[in-house]
């Protein structure tokens, strides 16, 4: 390491040793050791607006700060970006930027990554925010930058994407994922061997392929020259132009993928995420006689006697699950208390809520923050706004205001 440091200093003719940034040295050292790193890369996360599809949870927090597998959705992405050397993340946002930045301040220090906001005064679509954040994304280095949709959860194979991008030499790379019913989506038609994108077909009636845009991009700075500062779509306007110029390539996403922007997909995404965790980091999952399948329990949560928990359950910090409780296919967020012999399945229990004794919560019931369900209450698909008390049964899916 000392030899590498001496060699590094010898290459920095204009700098004294006191002016050297230790992260520069770290990057240089890893390059010398043959480890591929993303030197001084940036990323833009498309945060967007009000998160209406995930209400009532987004009435308490901006959507990217809603917990998923016991941490804010957006933190999964920021950690993955940091792991490949991204040192600055720009959040493209038009709703509550100060809440987002205040919340992420602690993570900024812990992860040693710069987090800034680019605020829209009007909805700018999926390409307009890139033009708006142009000055934050371009630093003269010529390095490509990542763009991510904040709703997307996956294994984030970003290092492989960097290698793919450098290998094909085109202007832009997108990740695509295979789906069973491509007629519901915009399909990416591509050469199987090279990944070169030929065209996009929106909701095809005839089969043209089964790969769709996964919402993860790696773009050269020159792409910004093709985007006007106005509300515009990167999928419908920018990418077709680049594809027509033979500069767009698609990489098939390995592992799972899910857009978790609405409750049903959020629950499915949790199952896929926990399956992935089982394969890659099984030690993070909870085990025991009372656990069935994949379950993630925060170390500060308390679980009573005689419970049966799982499969596909996340229990957040400070939760109390009393004796005899049954949980399956659900998320129990920070500070929730579930009382004796309650049963929760296929539902989301929001922060600091209470589920009464012998209560039954099922069929995509969503409890907002600080909701209190009485003893022996049954809720079948109820969507309950924050700070409510439920004293009577909800027999069919409805919104409780």
MOMO-V144025 format. One line per field, one symbol per residue. ss: DSSP state (a for helix, b for strand, c for the rest). Layout:
ss->???
This chain:
ss->caaaaaaaaaacccccaaaccaaaaaaaaaaaccccccccbbbbbbbbcccaaaccaaacccaaacbbccbbaaaaaaaaaaaccbbbbbbbbcccaaaaaaaaaaaaaaaccbbbbbbcccccbccaaaaacaaaacccccccbbbbbccbbbcccaaaaaaaaaaacccbbbbbbbcccaaacbbbbbcccccbbbbbbbccccccccbbbbbbbbbcaaaaaacccccbcaaaaaaaaaaacccbbbbbccccbbbcccaaaaaaaaaaaaaaaaaacaaaccccccbcccbbbccccbbccccbbcccbbbccccbbccccbbbbbbbccccbbccccbbbbbbbccccbbccccbbbcccbbccccbbccccbbbccbbccccbbcccbccccbbc
